[in-house]
């Protein structure tokens, strides 16, 4: 397979974007007067491996938002050092060399690394980055995105949904068209609204200009510590249920955009981490709602609940991966969050 990346000498490749994911075979060109390109392809491939392969995810975007209660974001703290250190030892200048070297190194760089977006990104930085990758998007081997519980609205018995006066309530919509309607009235209460930006991300991953027959990519979705869609493992004040609506829609979108011969090109994997005792006690409940658990690994997490100096606690945890069991037939949207405090109905705006 010959490289098809359309890069010129002056092109700038966006690398603001790892576990090793050898999802692709790379065929290197031997036709050049360059002394470097006259090296055997196997030697050049080894050079790229030493120069462009990161042992941990390359952090493209990482920031935390700060807001008051029910107020929009007013300050964002960037983790710039964390982003920079994730690619500090990589020879990214190779991506800006001659046409052939840039093409070869770009194919290796994007196919063999994991690129991570974390924090309060609200998905739009991911979209912008994927759009800027252009032809290099077809080489992506592994993308990791932190996901939050979707924003919510108040649903009435007729299925209409009304905005709650919380921040970031854009994209408010009625019942999602991919979900089957109930046979009777809708349940009233707080329900999730899925951000359409997530579908845009999956559609962009499917849109590649090149013909890359051996393309294999994994999209990792990370909801965070003790967050497993469909179940609450630990109840405390302010607990809310992250429903299965998003995981179900993600699988629907994967089937929609990766169909036919391209059906297996994208794999969706959810990451999870919980306390070891809770994992063993409630694993059957997780699997009972359609999660297939793999790749379990015992580890530890430093926890400081009150962020006080010297109050760090070491908690044994279990990290694991999850994939949804295939669902057949129509899917019904999740009902209202059973943990909603009913006085929150006072925050509903019925004028939208």
C-alpha positions in Angstrom: 0.0 0.0 0.0 1.6 3.3 -1.1 1.2 6.4 1.0 -1.6 8.8 -0.1 -1.2 11.7 2.3 -1.2 14.9 0.3 1.5 17.0 2.2 3.9 19.6 0.7 7.2 20.8 2.1 5.6 23.9 3.7 2.5 22.2 5.0 2.0 22.4 8.8 0.7 19.2 10.3 -1.5 19.9 13.4 0.1 17.8 16.2 -1.8 19.3 19.1 -3.4 16.3 19.3 -0.5 6.4 23.8 -0.6 3.3 24.1 0.9 1.6 21.1 -1.8 0.6 18.6 -0.3 -1.1 15.6 -3.5 -1.1 13.6 -1.9 -0.4 10.3 0.8 -1.7 8.0 3.0 1.0 6.7 4.7 0.7 3.3 7.5 3.1 2.8 8.8 4.6 -0.5 12.3 3.9 -1.7 12.3 6.3 -4.6 14.3 9.4 -3.6 17.7 11.1 -3.8 17.6 11.9 -0.1 20.2 9.9 1.9 17.6 9.3 4.6 15.2 8.0 2.1 17.9 5.8 0.6 18.0 3.9 3.9 16.1 0.6 3.8 12.4 0.9 4.6 12.8 -1.2 7.7 15.4 1.1 9.1 13.3 4.2 8.5 10.4 2.5 10.2 12.5 1.8 13.2 13.6 5.5 13.3 10.0 6.6 13.2 9.3 4.1 16.0 12.0 5.6 18.2 11.1 9.2 17.3 7.3 9.4 17.1 5.9 6.6 19.3 4.6 7.8 22.7 4.2 5.2 25.5 1.3 7.2 26.9 -1.6 9.1 25.3 -0.7 12.4 23.6 -3.0 15.0 25.3 -4.4 17.3 22.7 -6.7 19.3 25.0 -7.0 19.4 28.7 -8.7 22.1 30.8 -11.1 22.5 33.7 -14.0 25.0 33.8 -15.0 27.0 36.8 -18.5 28.2 37.3 -20.9 29.2 40.1 -24.1 27.4 40.8 -26.3 27.5 37.7 -24.0 30.0 36.0 -22.2 29.7 32.7 -18.5 29.1 32.5 -16.6 32.2 33.6 -13.1 30.9 33.9 -11.1 28.0 32.4 -7.8 26.6 33.7 -5.6 25.1 31.0 -3.3 22.2 31.8 -0.7 23.4 29.3 2.3 21.7 31.0 0.5 18.4 30.9 -0.3 18.9 27.3 3.2 19.9 26.4 4.9 17.1 28.4 2.9 14.4 26.6 4.8 15.1 23.4 8.0 16.6 24.7 10.2 13.7 23.7 8.8 13.2 20.2 10.6 14.4 17.1 7.7 16.2 15.6 9.9 18.0 13.2 9.8 14.9 11.0 6.2 15.9 10.2 7.5 19.1 8.5 10.2 17.6 6.4 10.1 16.8 2.7 6.9 15.5 1.1 7.9 11.9 1.4 9.3 12.0 4.9 6.3 14.1 6.1 3.9 11.6 4.6 5.7 8.5 6.0 6.1 10.0 9.5 2.5 11.3 9.6 1.1 7.9 8.8 3.2 6.4 11.6 2.5 9.1 14.1 -1.3 9.1 13.8 -1.7 5.3 13.5 0.6 4.3 16.3 -0.4 6.8 19.1 -3.4 7.4 21.2 -4.7 11.0 21.2 -6.7 12.2 24.2 -9.1 15.0 24.9 -9.9 15.5 28.6 -11.7 17.9 30.9 -14.6 20.2 30.0 -14.1 20.3 26.3 -17.8 19.9 25.3 -16.7 18.0 22.2 -16.2 21.0 19.9 -12.4 21.0 20.2 -12.4 17.4 19.1 -14.4 18.3 16.0 -12.1 21.2 15.1 -9.0 19.0 15.5 -10.5 16.2 13.3 -11.4 18.7 10.6 -7.9 20.1 10.6 -6.3 16.7 10.2 -7.7 16.4 6.7 -6.1 13.4 4.9 -4.2 12.4 8.1 -7.6 11.5 9.7 -7.6 8.2 7.8 -4.5 7.1 9.7 -5.9 7.5 13.2 -5.5 4.4 15.2 -6.7 5.4 18.7 -8.7 8.4 20.0 -9.7 8.9 23.6 -12.3 11.3 24.8 -13.6 12.1 28.3 -17.4 12.2 28.4 -19.7 13.8 30.9 -23.2 13.0 31.8 -25.3 14.8 29.2 -27.1 18.0 30.0 -30.7 17.5 31.1 -34.2 18.9 30.5 -37.6 18.5 32.1 -39.9 16.1 30.3 -43.6 16.3 30.5 -46.1 13.5 29.9 -46.7 14.7 26.3 -43.0 14.2 25.5 -42.2 17.9 25.3 -38.9 18.9 27.0 -38.3 22.2 28.7 -35.0 23.8 29.6 -33.7 23.7 33.1 -31.9 26.9 34.1 -28.5 25.3 34.2 -25.4 26.3 32.2 -24.7 24.9 28.7 -28.3 23.9 27.8 -27.8 24.5 24.1 -29.0 21.8 21.7 -32.3 21.3 23.6 -34.4 19.0 21.5 -37.5 16.8 21.7 -37.5 13.1 21.9 -34.5 11.7 19.9 -35.7 10.3 16.6 -33.6 7.1 17.0 -35.5 6.1 20.1 -38.8 4.3 20.0 -41.8 6.2 21.5 -43.5 4.6 24.5 -46.9 3.0 24.1 -48.4 5.4 26.6 -47.6 8.8 28.1 -44.0 9.8 28.8 -42.8 9.8 32.4 -42.4 13.3 33.8 -39.0 14.2 35.2 -35.4 15.1 34.4 -34.1 13.4 31.3 -30.8 13.6 29.3 -30.3 15.6 26.1 -27.6 14.1 23.9 -25.2 16.6 22.3 -25.4 16.3 18.5 -21.6 17.1 18.4 -20.9 13.4 19.4 -22.6 12.2 16.2 -20.5 14.7 14.3 -17.3 13.2 15.7 -18.3 9.7 14.6 -19.3 10.9 11.1 -15.9 12.7 10.7 -14.1 9.5 11.7 -15.9 7.8 8.8 -15.2 10.5 6.3 -11.7 9.9 4.8 -10.6 10.9 1.4 -8.1 8.1 0.9 -8.7 4.4 0.2 -7.3 2.8 3.3 -8.5 -0.8 3.2 -6.7 -2.0 6.4 -8.0 0.9 8.5 -8.8 -0.1 12.1 -9.5 2.5 14.8 -10.6 2.4 18.4 -12.6 5.2 20.0 -12.2 5.2 23.8 -14.9 7.0 25.9 -14.0 7.7 29.5 -16.8 8.9 31.8 -14.5 9.2 34.8 -14.1 7.6 38.2 -17.1 5.6 39.4 -19.1 6.7 36.4 -20.7 3.7 34.6 -23.6 4.6 32.3 -26.8 2.8 33.3 -26.0 2.2 36.9 -25.1 4.0 40.2 -22.6 2.1 42.2 -22.3 4.5 45.1 -25.0 6.8 46.3 -24.3 10.1 48.0 -25.8 13.5 48.2 -26.2 14.9 44.7 -26.1 11.5 43.0 -27.5 11.4 39.4 -27.8 8.6 37.0 -25.8 8.6 33.8 -28.2 6.7 31.6 -27.6 4.3 28.7 -29.0 6.7 26.1 -25.5 8.0 25.1 -23.9 4.5 24.8 -26.9 3.2 22.8 -26.8 6.2 20.4 -23.1 5.9 19.9 -23.5 2.3 18.8 -26.4 3.3 16.5 -24.2 6.0 15.0 -21.3 3.6 14.5 -23.6 1.3 12.6 -25.0 4.2 10.6 -21.6 5.6 9.4 -19.5 2.5 9.4 -21.6 0.1 7.4 -21.0 -2.5 4.7 -17.3 -3.5 4.2 -16.3 -0.7 6.6 -18.4 -2.1 9.4 -15.5 -3.2 11.6 -13.2 -0.2 11.0 -14.3 1.5 14.2 -14.5 -0.1 17.6 -16.2 1.7 20.5 -14.7 1.0 24.0 -15.7 2.5 27.3 -13.2 2.9 30.1 -14.1 2.5 33.8 -12.6 2.6 37.2 -14.2 1.7 40.5 -13.2 0.4 43.9 -12.2 -3.2 43.9 -14.8 -4.3 46.5 -17.6 -2.5 44.6 -16.5 -4.1 41.4 -16.6 -7.6 42.7 -19.9 -7.0 44.5 -21.7 -5.3 41.6 -20.1 -6.7 38.5 -23.2 -8.8 37.8 -25.3 -5.7 37.8 -23.0 -4.0 35.3 -23.1 -7.0 33.0 -26.8 -7.4 33.6 -27.5 -4.1 31.8 -25.6 -5.1 28.6 -22.0 -4.3 29.3 -19.3 -6.8 28.3 -16.3 -6.3 30.7 -12.7 -7.0 29.5 -9.1 -6.1 30.3 -9.4 -5.8 34.1 -6.4 -4.4 36.0 -6.0 -3.8 39.7 -4.4 -0.5 40.6 -4.5 2.3 43.2 -5.8 5.8 43.3 -4.8 8.7 45.5 -7.9 10.3 46.9 -8.2 13.5 48.9 -11.9 14.1 49.5 -11.5 17.6 51.1 -8.3 18.6 49.2 -6.4 19.1 52.5 -2.6 18.8 52.6 -1.5 15.6 54.1 -5.0 14.0 53.8 -4.2 11.8 50.8 -5.8 8.3 50.9 -4.8 5.3 48.8 -7.7 3.4 47.5 -7.4 0.1 45.7 -9.3 0.2 42.4 -10.2 -1.9 39.4 -9.7 -0.4 35.9 -11.5 -2.2 33.1 -12.9 -1.8 29.6 -16.5 -2.2 28.5 -18.3 -2.7 25.3 -22.0 -2.8 24.7 -23.7 -6.0 23.8 -25.3 -5.8 20.4 -28.9 -4.6 20.7 -31.6 -5.9 18.3 -34.9 -4.2 17.6 -36.1 -0.7 18.6 -34.4 1.0 21.6 -36.4 3.1 24.0 -35.0 6.2 25.7 -34.2 6.0 29.4 -36.8 7.2 31.8 -36.4 10.2 34.2 -33.5 10.2 36.6 -34.7 8.4 39.7 -32.3 10.4 41.8 -33.6 13.8 40.8 -34.7 16.0 43.7 -38.2 17.0 42.8 -37.8 20.5 44.1 -35.5 21.0 41.1 -38.7 21.4 39.0 -38.6 25.0 40.2 -35.6 25.5 37.9 -37.6 24.6 34.8 -38.3 27.2 32.2 -41.7 26.5 30.5 -41.4 29.5 28.2 -39.0 27.9 25.6 
